[in-house]
């Protein structure tokens, strides 16, 4: 039989989370952000759960082609825009909207020969300092784009750096509003955190919101708020089984480096999952895990193919027992991916995107 590890993508949870974004930003249209292969869930696997979106946002032309092959005829937005002039030809052929964040991209448009003018999203660097025109240069960029026959409609765009924290969005919002005052065009400002935390303000939700991680069931402002706080459901479950049981005596250890030593006799289960499957190697002893739906902990160091778990809270568990590394157990108990990620000093985004190709994946409601 195959090794007993499996990832499950829950399309009903994707649909539910998309609806939560709509409820948080009433009257706004919603981009489903599917960059990084739908945050590791797989575009083709996630599509059925996300087709209720108003558009798909991504960064890779190959991903855009895949969305079109699935039959999507609505808006598709390239969040980083094009990288070389010939990319514009594919934008024309596939009907892609694309971000413009630098002078070089305007230069490409100016020399591009097209029969169909392009819909572009002009990005402002309002404080994130990754991509975009500064507020002082934004209107000049808009004027230049607006003069090009290759450009049809110009939408206005920025990205919040601190929507998930105490600094908030006020400073960036003020910069964006001041620089775009009286400019025509639809606006999009809000990522997941801004959508959930701030989009009750019409100026924040604007015309489009761009929820990413929230759509996949992770809280963008964890640990201040959990996914459950926002009414989000896990869209990915990583599960395996116990493949061996060991009995530790007091004073004996488990795993490489012997960095866990039992203080008393301890029954542990060996689980078919390790860092080669995408489980973080940095997860220490005490990382939460579910065995037969009961919460317990890992013990010892994560190996390439195995981890060890404490079976004390589940004395009836043994060979073949279900182990939920994150997501939803068979009994309905949920282990948030954010909690697992936090023990490794990272975020749920990374765990989703790091799911290894060797892990079988199935789609379920």
C-alpha positions in Angstrom: 0.0 0.0 0.0 1.1 3.6 -0.4 2.8 5.4 2.5 -0.1 6.6 4.7 0.2 10.4 4.3 -2.4 12.5 2.5 -3.3 16.1 2.0 -6.9 16.9 1.4 -8.2 20.1 -0.2 -11.6 21.1 1.0 -13.5 23.0 -1.7 -16.5 23.8 0.5 -14.1 25.6 2.9 -12.7 27.6 0.1 -16.2 28.7 -0.9 -17.0 29.5 2.7 -13.9 31.6 3.2 -14.5 33.5 0.0 -18.0 34.3 1.3 -16.5 35.5 4.6 -14.4 38.0 2.6 -17.5 39.2 0.8 -19.3 39.7 4.1 -16.4 41.6 5.5 -16.3 43.9 2.4 -19.9 44.5 1.4 -20.5 45.8 -2.2 -16.9 45.2 -3.2 -15.8 42.8 -5.8 -13.5 40.0 -4.7 -10.3 38.8 -6.3 -9.4 35.2 -5.3 -5.6 35.3 -5.1 -4.2 32.1 -6.4 -0.5 33.0 -6.7 2.1 30.3 -5.7 -0.2 27.6 -7.2 -3.1 28.7 -5.0 -0.9 28.9 -1.9 0.2 25.3 -2.4 -3.4 24.0 -2.7 -3.2 23.6 -6.5 -5.1 25.9 -8.9 -6.9 23.1 -10.6 -7.9 21.6 -7.2 -9.0 24.9 -5.7 -10.8 26.2 -8.7 -14.2 24.7 -8.0 -14.2 26.3 -4.5 -13.1 29.7 -5.8 -15.1 30.1 -9.0 -17.6 32.2 -7.1 -15.0 35.0 -7.1 -15.2 38.0 -9.4 -11.7 37.5 -10.6 -8.5 35.6 -10.1 -5.2 37.4 -9.1 -1.8 35.8 -9.6 1.7 36.6 -10.7 2.7 33.9 -13.2 1.7 33.8 -16.8 1.7 30.0 -16.7 -0.8 30.2 -13.8 -2.9 32.6 -15.8 -3.0 30.1 -18.7 -4.1 27.4 -16.4 -7.0 29.5 -15.1 -8.1 30.2 -18.6 -7.9 26.5 -19.5 -10.2 25.7 -16.6 -12.8 27.7 -18.4 -12.6 31.0 -16.5 -13.7 33.9 -18.8 -13.7 36.6 -16.2 -11.0 39.0 -15.0 -7.5 37.7 -14.4 -4.9 40.1 -12.9 -1.2 39.8 -13.0 -0.2 41.3 -9.6 3.4 42.0 -10.6 2.6 42.9 -14.1 4.8 41.8 -17.1 8.5 41.1 -17.0 9.4 41.6 -20.7 7.8 43.1 -23.8 6.6 39.8 -25.3 4.6 39.1 -22.1 2.2 41.8 -23.4 1.3 39.6 -26.4 0.1 36.9 -24.1 -1.8 39.4 -22.0 -3.6 40.4 -25.2 -4.3 36.8 -26.3 -5.6 35.7 -22.9 -7.3 39.0 -22.0 -5.2 39.5 -18.9 -5.3 42.7 -16.8 -1.9 43.6 -15.4 -0.2 45.8 -12.8 2.1 48.6 -13.8 4.5 49.5 -11.0 7.6 51.0 -12.8 8.7 53.1 -15.7 10.0 50.1 -17.6 6.6 48.6 -17.8 5.2 51.8 -19.2 8.0 51.8 -21.8 7.0 48.3 -22.8 3.4 49.3 -23.3 4.5 52.4 -25.3 6.2 50.2 -27.9 3.7 47.4 -27.9 1.6 46.9 -31.0 -1.9 45.7 -30.2 -5.4 45.9 -31.6 -6.9 45.6 -28.2 -6.0 48.2 -25.6 -4.9 46.9 -22.2 -6.6 47.2 -18.8 -3.9 48.1 -16.3 -3.7 48.6 -12.5 -1.3 51.4 -11.7 0.4 50.6 -8.4 1.3 53.1 -5.8 4.1 52.6 -3.3 2.3 54.1 -0.3 4.8 52.8 2.2 5.4 49.1 1.6 8.5 49.9 -0.4 8.5 46.9 -2.7 6.7 47.8 -5.9 5.0 50.9 -7.2 5.4 54.6 -7.9 5.8 56.9 -4.9 2.9 59.3 -4.2 4.9 62.2 -5.6 5.4 60.4 -9.0 2.1 58.6 -9.2 0.1 61.2 -11.1 2.9 61.7 -13.7 2.8 57.9 -14.3 -1.0 58.0 -14.6 -0.7 60.9 -17.1 1.8 59.0 -19.2 -0.3 55.8 -19.2 -3.4 57.7 -20.0 -1.8 59.2 -23.1 -1.0 55.8 -24.6 -3.4 54.3 -27.2 -2.3 50.9 -26.0 -4.0 51.5 -22.6 -7.7 51.4 -22.2 -8.8 51.6 -18.6 -6.5 52.5 -15.6 -7.4 51.2 -12.2 -5.6 52.4 -9.0 -3.9 50.1 -6.6 -1.8 50.0 -3.5 -0.8 47.4 -0.8 -0.9 47.8 3.0 2.2 46.7 4.9 0.7 46.8 8.4 -3.0 46.0 8.1 -2.4 43.0 10.4 -0.8 45.0 13.3 -1.0 48.0 15.6 0.5 50.5 13.1 -2.5 50.0 10.9 -3.3 51.5 7.6 -4.2 55.1 8.3 -0.9 56.6 7.0 -0.9 54.6 3.8 -4.6 55.2 3.2 -4.1 58.9 3.5 -1.2 58.9 1.1 -3.2 56.9 -1.4 -6.2 59.1 -1.1 -4.2 62.4 -1.4 -2.4 61.2 -4.6 -5.4 59.7 -6.3 -8.0 62.4 -5.5 -10.1 63.1 -8.6 -8.4 60.5 -10.7 -10.9 58.2 -12.4 -10.8 54.4 -12.2 -11.6 51.5 -10.0 -9.6 51.1 -6.8 -8.1 48.1 -5.0 -6.2 48.4 -1.7 -7.1 45.5 0.7 -5.3 42.3 1.3 -6.7 39.6 3.7 -5.8 41.6 6.9 -7.3 44.8 5.6 -10.4 43.1 4.3 -11.1 41.4 7.6 -10.0 44.2 10.0 -10.7 47.5 8.2 -13.0 47.0 5.2 -16.1 48.2 7.0 -14.7 51.6 5.8 -15.9 52.1 2.2 -12.6 53.9 1.4 -10.7 50.8 2.4 -12.7 48.1 0.7 -13.0 50.4 -2.4 -14.1 48.5 -5.6 -12.1 45.3 -5.2 -10.6 43.4 -2.3 -7.7 40.9 -2.7 -8.0 38.2 0.0 -5.2 35.7 -0.2 -4.3 33.7 2.9 -7.8 34.2 4.4 -9.4 32.3 1.5 -7.3 29.3 2.5 -8.4 29.4 6.1 -5.5 31.0 7.9 -5.7 34.1 10.0 -3.7 37.0 8.6 -3.2 38.5 12.0 -2.5 35.4 14.1 -1.8 35.3 17.0 -3.9 38.3 17.8 -6.8 36.6 16.2 -7.4 33.0 15.2 -9.0 31.7 12.0 -12.0 30.7 14.1 -12.3 34.3 15.3 -12.8 35.4 11.7 -15.1 32.4 10.9 -12.6 30.8 8.5 -12.3 27.1 7.9 -9.2 25.2 7.0 -8.9 24.5 3.3 -6.1 22.0 3.6 -5.7 19.0 5.9 -2.4 17.1 6.2 -2.9 13.7 7.8 -1.0 10.5 8.3 -1.0 7.5 10.5 1.0 5.9 13.3 3.3 3.3 11.9 5.0 2.1 15.1 4.7 2.4 18.9 7.6 2.7 21.3 7.7 2.6 25.1 10.3 4.9 26.6 11.7 4.4 30.0 12.4 7.4 32.3 15.7 8.9 31.2 15.6 7.6 27.6 15.4 9.8 24.5 13.9 9.8 21.1 15.2 11.0 17.7 18.3 12.6 16.3 20.3 14.6 18.8 18.5 13.1 21.8 17.0 16.5 22.5 14.0 15.0 24.2 14.4 12.8 27.3 11.4 11.2 29.0 11.0 12.2 32.6 8.8 9.2 33.3 7.7 6.1 31.3 6.2 7.3 28.1 4.3 5.7 25.2 5.0 7.4 21.9 3.8 6.8 18.3 6.0 7.2 15.2 4.2 9.0 12.4 4.8 8.8 8.7 5.5 12.5 8.1 8.7 14.5 8.1 10.4 17.5 6.6 10.6 15.9 3.2 6.8 16.0 3.2 6.7 19.7 4.0 6.4 19.5 7.8 8.7 22.1 9.3 11.9 20.7 10.6 12.1 23.5 13.2 9.0 22.4 15.0 10.1 21.6 18.5 8.9 19.2 21.2 5.4 20.4 22.1 4.1 21.2 18.6 0.4 20.5 18.7 -0.9 17.5 16.8 -4.1 15.5 16.8 -4.2 11.7 17.2 -7.6 10.2 16.5 -8.9 13.8 16.9 -7.4 14.2 20.4 -4.9 17.0 20.9 -1.4 16.0 22.0 2.2 17.0 21.2 5.2 16.1 19.2 8.4 14.9 21.0 11.9 15.1 19.8 13.4 16.3 16.5 11.5 16.2 13.2 13.2 13.7 10.8 13.1 13.5 7.1 10.3 11.0 7.0 9.0 10.6 10.6 8.0 12.5 13.7 7.2 11.1 17.2 4.1 12.0 19.2 3.1 11.6 22.8 0.2 9.1 23.2 -0.5 9.8 26.8 -3.7 11.7 26.1 -4.9 8.9 23.7 -4.1 5.6 25.5 -6.2 3.6 23.1 -4.3 4.9 20.0 -1.8 2.6 18.3 -0.6 1.3 14.9 -2.8 2.8 12.2 -4.3 5.6 14.3 -5.1 8.8 12.4 -2.7 11.7 12.9 -3.7 15.2 11.8 -0.7 17.4 11.3 -2.9 20.4 10.5 -6.5 20.9 9.4 -9.6 18.9 10.2 -9.6 15.5 11.8 -12.2 12.8 11.0 -14.1 13.6 14.2 -14.3 17.3 13.1 -11.7 18.7 15.5 -9.6 21.4 13.9 -5.9 22.0 14.4 -5.2 25.4 12.9 -2.2 25.5 10.6 -1.2 28.9 12.2 -0.5 27.2 15.5 1.8 24.6 14.0 3.6 27.3 12.0 4.1 29.5 15.0 6.0 26.8 16.9 8.5 26.7 14.0 8.7 30.5 14.0 7.0 30.9 10.7 3.5 31.5 9.2 0.8 29.3 7.8 1.6 30.6 4.3 4.9 28.8 4.3 3.5 25.5 5.4 0.8 25.6 2.7 3.3 26.5 0.0 5.9 24.0 1.2 3.7 20.9 0.8 6.0 18.4 -0.9 5.3 16.9 -4.3 5.6 13.4 -2.9 2.5 13.9 -0.7 -0.6 12.6 -2.5 -3.4 15.2 -2.6 -7.2 14.6 -2.9 -10.1 17.0 -3.3 -13.1 16.7 -1.1 -16.0 19.0 -0.1 
